Amino acid sequence: MGRLDKLPPYLFSAIDAAKEKARAAGVSVVDLGVGDPDRPTPRALVDVMAQAIAEPAYHCYPAQRGDAHLKLAIALWLKKRHGIQVDPTRQILILVGSKEGLGHLPLTCVQEGDNVLVPDLGYPVYGQATILAGGEPRSFSLTPENGFKPDLKELDSLIDDRTRLLFLNYPNNPTGAVVDSRFWKELVALCSRRQVTLVNDAAYLEVTLDGSRPTSLLAVADPATDRVIELHSLSKMFNMTGWRIAFAVGHPDVVGDLARVKESIDSGVFTAVQATAAHALGEAFEELLGPVMEVYPRRRKIMVDALSKAGFEVFESAATFYVWCRVPAGESSVDFCSRALDEIGVVVTPGPGFGAGGEGWFRISLTASDNDIAEGARRIGDWR
């Protein structure tokens, strides 16, 4: 069997097809499925981009591993925001979106017969990229009983001498779970002892609903000596999903290996986009971030109030822009989500799209308009 034949169907492609079919049939669809912010990129960043795009020097090929100005801005931001000290030249790599970096990481170290630990629940790309690199994804559990955090004993039991990477994602998609510095410290020690590279997909690190600041892996590990790498994205921070700009930070060898893979695949991010990202992470960072995030606490409250009144169990969380809910007893996740689309025209995401452990759960995204959030909450609340 070829590697492509081993790939499962991509969750969001199936959801998009069902959604378009419903719309074609005249259904008034409220889409609470995909986590793509409904609001535009802040105007100040669009203005920076408008000036940058007219700069002739930016019309050439970009610096392969990232513009030096942006990498310095990232290093300063990491120090100021999270207390992390890194060398911008050797420990930062600019990515064409964090998905690209996650997808290429297994190519840096996985050979036929190697394995990679991936969370169940988790972003499907972790396992898919492992398969495409010729490796075996080994799932570990994230359960509600453990706050959707992995059990370190289970991780230790799954690791062998052919385990190359361990993927995690905190704050977590789809659950919204977060971890603390103690967790990261214990996990870094485990991965160091078992000689496994630890990866944190930190796309939602800045997406919080109560002003809290979740702990970065790199604030606990020593990225100069520990084999760790963390991927950050501007997509969620600044409503820039279409811009495709992110960065990886970590151990110089891990970052360097990822850079070598990218040199064979892409030519880097348009320098005008990198200049805009540097501005976003600079002195205006908090001024830009606040208005982006201020809509989500209000939207979550509207949705959770409706769900709770209707008797749904909701996992408590103050991170990410998702709501993670239990399906009513006696019904599968896929059947429930299909019925939601068919009967009330609401798109929500079935939990098994993030792994078998998602059975019995569904995810609601808060990245729809205020009107759609209110209407979706009303439909779901009245429906049950």
C-alpha positions in Angstrom: 0.0 0.0 0.0 1.3 3.4 -0.9 1.7 6.2 1.6 -1.1 8.2 0.1 -3.4 5.2 0.3 -2.8 5.1 4.1 -4.0 8.6 4.6 -7.5 8.9 6.1 -10.0 11.3 4.5 -9.3 14.9 5.6 -12.1 15.9 8.1 -12.7 19.4 6.9 -13.1 18.5 3.3 -16.0 16.2 4.2 -17.6 18.9 6.3 -17.3 21.5 3.5 -18.9 19.1 1.0 -21.9 18.5 3.4 -22.2 22.2 4.1 -22.3 23.1 0.4 -24.8 20.4 -0.3 -27.1 21.8 2.3 -26.8 25.3 1.0 -27.5 24.1 -2.5 -30.7 22.6 -1.2 -31.7 26.0 0.2 -30.9 25.4 3.8 -30.0 28.6 5.8 -26.7 27.3 7.2 -25.0 28.6 10.3 -21.3 27.5 10.1 -19.7 26.8 13.5 -17.3 24.3 12.1 -13.9 25.5 11.0 -11.8 27.8 13.1 -11.2 30.6 10.6 -11.7 34.0 12.2 -14.7 35.9 10.7 -13.2 39.4 11.4 -10.6 41.0 9.1 -6.9 41.5 9.9 -6.5 44.7 12.0 -6.5 47.8 9.7 -3.1 48.9 11.1 -1.5 45.7 9.8 -3.2 46.0 6.4 -1.8 49.6 6.1 1.7 48.3 6.9 1.3 45.6 4.3 0.1 48.2 1.7 3.3 50.2 2.1 5.5 47.1 2.2 4.0 45.6 -1.0 5.1 48.7 -2.9 8.7 48.2 -1.8 10.7 47.0 -4.9 13.3 45.2 -2.8 10.5 42.9 -1.4 9.6 41.7 -4.9 12.6 39.4 -5.1 13.0 36.0 -3.5 12.8 36.2 0.3 15.5 35.2 2.6 15.3 31.4 2.6 15.2 30.9 6.4 13.4 34.2 7.1 14.1 37.9 7.1 16.6 39.0 9.7 14.4 41.9 10.8 11.5 39.6 11.5 13.6 37.0 13.4 15.0 39.7 15.6 11.4 41.0 16.3 10.4 37.5 17.2 13.3 37.0 19.6 12.5 40.3 21.3 8.8 39.4 21.5 9.6 36.0 23.0 11.8 37.7 25.6 9.3 40.4 26.5 6.1 38.3 26.3 7.3 34.9 27.7 10.7 35.4 29.2 12.4 33.2 26.5 15.9 33.9 25.3 16.9 32.6 21.9 19.4 33.3 19.2 17.4 34.7 16.2 19.9 33.4 13.7 20.1 29.8 14.8 16.9 29.1 16.7 14.1 30.8 14.7 12.7 29.7 11.3 10.0 31.5 9.4 7.2 29.3 8.2 4.5 29.4 5.5 2.0 28.9 8.2 2.5 26.6 11.2 0.7 23.7 9.3 3.6 23.7 6.8 6.1 23.4 9.6 4.2 20.7 11.4 3.8 18.8 8.1 7.5 18.9 7.3 8.9 18.1 10.8 8.7 14.3 10.3 10.7 14.6 7.1 13.6 15.8 9.2 14.1 12.6 11.2 11.7 9.8 10.3 12.8 6.8 8.3 10.8 3.7 7.3 10.1 1.8 10.5 10.3 4.8 12.8 7.4 6.0 14.9 6.0 9.3 16.1 3.7 9.8 19.1 0.6 11.8 18.3 -2.2 12.9 20.6 -5.7 11.4 20.4 -7.3 14.0 20.4 -5.2 16.1 18.0 -4.8 18.0 14.8 -4.9 15.4 12.0 -1.7 16.7 10.3 0.5 15.2 13.0 -0.3 11.7 12.0 -0.7 12.4 8.3 2.7 14.0 8.0 4.2 11.0 9.8 2.6 8.6 7.3 3.9 10.7 4.4 7.4 10.5 5.8 7.2 6.7 6.0 6.7 6.5 9.8 4.1 5.0 12.1 1.8 7.3 14.1 1.4 6.0 17.7 -1.6 7.5 19.4 -1.7 8.3 23.1 -4.9 9.3 25.0 -6.2 12.6 26.1 -9.2 11.9 28.3 -11.7 14.1 30.2 -10.8 12.4 33.4 -7.2 13.7 33.1 -8.3 17.2 31.9 -7.4 16.2 28.3 -3.7 16.0 29.2 -1.6 12.9 28.5 -0.6 10.4 31.1 3.2 10.4 31.3 3.3 6.7 32.2 1.4 5.9 29.0 3.8 8.0 27.0 6.8 6.3 28.5 5.4 2.9 27.7 4.9 3.8 24.0 8.4 5.1 23.4 11.0 2.8 22.0 14.4 3.2 20.3 12.7 4.1 17.1 10.5 6.9 18.4 11.6 10.2 16.9 9.0 12.9 17.8 6.3 13.6 20.3 3.6 16.0 19.1 1.5 18.1 21.6 -0.7 21.1 21.2 -1.3 23.4 24.2 -3.6 25.3 24.5 -5.4 22.3 22.9 -7.5 22.1 19.8 -10.2 20.9 20.0 -10.7 20.8 23.8 -9.3 24.2 25.0 -7.3 22.4 27.7 -4.1 24.0 29.0 -1.0 22.8 30.9 1.2 24.3 33.4 5.0 24.6 33.9 5.1 21.5 36.1 3.7 19.4 33.3 6.2 20.8 30.8 9.0 20.2 33.2 8.1 16.5 33.7 7.6 16.0 29.9 10.9 17.6 29.0 12.6 15.3 31.5 10.9 12.3 30.0 11.8 13.2 26.4 15.4 14.0 27.3 15.8 10.6 29.1 14.2 8.7 26.2 15.9 10.9 23.5 12.7 12.0 21.8 12.2 15.5 20.2 9.3 17.3 21.9 7.1 19.4 19.6 4.5 21.9 20.8 2.0 23.3 18.3 1.4 26.6 20.1 -1.0 28.1 17.5 -3.4 29.1 20.3 -1.0 30.3 22.9 -2.2 33.9 22.7 -5.9 33.0 22.4 -7.3 33.3 25.9 -10.7 34.4 27.1 -9.8 35.6 30.6 -6.6 37.5 30.2 -4.5 34.5 31.4 -1.2 33.6 29.7 -0.7 29.9 29.2 2.8 28.5 29.7 5.0 28.1 26.7 7.1 25.0 26.4 10.1 27.1 25.8 9.6 29.0 29.0 10.3 25.8 30.9 12.7 23.9 28.6 16.1 25.2 27.6 15.8 25.5 23.8 19.6 25.8 23.6 20.2 22.3 25.0 16.9 20.4 25.1 15.6 18.9 21.8 12.4 20.9 21.7 10.6 23.0 19.1 7.5 25.2 19.4 5.5 26.5 16.5 3.7 29.8 16.7 1.3 31.3 14.3 0.0 34.8 13.6 -3.1 33.4 12.0 -5.1 33.3 15.3 -3.4 36.2 17.0 -4.3 38.7 14.3 -7.0 37.1 12.1 -4.3 36.4 9.4 -5.1 32.8 8.4 -4.9 33.7 4.7 -1.5 35.4 5.0 0.3 32.2 5.8 2.9 33.4 8.3 4.3 31.6 11.3 7.5 30.7 13.0 9.3 27.8 14.7 11.6 28.3 17.7 13.8 25.7 19.5 16.9 23.7 19.6 19.4 24.9 16.9 19.8 21.4 15.4 16.0 20.8 15.3 15.3 24.2 13.7 18.2 23.8 11.3 17.0 20.4 10.1 13.6 21.8 9.5 15.2 24.6 7.5 17.1 22.1 5.4 13.8 20.3 4.5 12.2 23.6 3.6 15.1 24.7 1.4 14.2 21.7 -0.9 10.4 22.5 -0.9 9.6 26.2 -0.7 11.3 29.6 -1.2 10.1 31.3 2.0 7.4 33.8 2.8 6.9 37.0 0.8 9.1 39.6 2.5 6.3 42.2 2.6 4.3 39.7 4.8 7.3 39.2 7.0 7.6 43.0 7.4 4.0 43.2 8.5 4.5 40.3 11.0 7.5 42.1 12.5 5.4 45.2 13.0 2.6 43.0 14.6 5.0 41.5 17.1 6.7 44.8 18.0 5.6 47.7 20.2 2.0 47.6 19.0 1.5 43.9 19.9 -0.8 44.2 22.8 -2.7 47.1 21.3 -3.4 45.0 18.2 -4.1 41.7 20.1 -6.7 43.1 22.5 -9.4 44.0 20.0 -8.9 40.7 18.2 -9.5 38.6 21.3 -12.2 40.7 23.0 -15.0 39.1 21.0 -14.5 35.5 22.1 -15.4 35.7 25.8 -18.7 37.3 24.9 -19.4 34.7 22.2 -18.4 31.8 24.4 -20.8 33.0 27.1 -23.7 33.2 24.7 -23.0 29.7 23.4 -22.3 28.0 26.7 -25.3 29.6 28.3 -27.5 28.1 25.6 -25.8 24.8 25.7 -26.0 24.5 29.5 -29.7 25.5 29.5 -30.4 22.8 26.9 -28.6 20.2 29.1 -25.3 19.8 27.2 -22.2 19.0 29.1 -19.4 21.6 28.2 -15.7 21.2 29.0 -14.7 24.3 31.0 -11.9 26.2 29.3 -10.6 29.8 29.0 -8.3 29.2 26.0 -8.7 28.8 22.2 -11.9 29.9 20.5 -13.6 26.5 20.6 -16.3 25.0 22.8 -16.0 21.2 23.4 -19.3 19.5 24.2 -20.6 16.0 24.9 -23.0 14.5 22.5 -26.3 13.4 24.0 -26.3 9.9 25.4 -27.1 7.1 23.0 -26.0 8.9 19.8 -22.7 8.9 17.9 -20.8 12.1 17.2 -21.1 11.8 13.5 -24.8 11.1 13.6 -25.4 14.0 16.0 -23.5 16.4 13.8 -25.2 15.2 10.7 -28.6 15.6 12.4 -27.6 19.1 13.5 -27.0 20.1 9.9 -30.1 18.3 8.5 -32.6 19.4 11.1 -31.5 22.9 12.2 -28.9 23.9 9.6 -26.0 24.2 12.0 -22.5 23.0 11.2 -20.5 21.6 14.1 -17.5 19.3 14.1 -17.7 15.7 15.2 -15.1 14.8 17.8 -13.7 11.7 16.0 -12.3 14.0 13.3 -9.5 14.6 15.9 -9.0 10.9 16.8 -11.0 8.0 18.1 -11.0 9.5 21.6 -13.3 12.3 20.3 -16.2 9.9 20.0 -19.1 11.2 22.1 -18.0 14.8 21.7 -18.4 17.7 19.2 -16.6 21.0 18.7 -18.2 24.4 18.2 -16.1 27.2 16.7 -16.6 30.8 17.9 -15.1 32.3 14.8 -18.5 33.0 13.2 -20.1 36.5 13.3 -21.9 37.7 16.4 -25.2 37.2 14.6 -24.4 33.7 13.6 -23.2 32.8 17.1 -26.4 34.1 18.6 -28.5 32.3 15.9 -26.5 29.1 16.3 -26.9 29.2 20.0 -30.7 29.7 19.7 -31.1 26.9 17.2 -29.1 24.4 19.3 -30.7 25.5 22.5 -34.3 25.2 21.1 -33.5 22.0 19.2 -32.7 19.7 22.1 
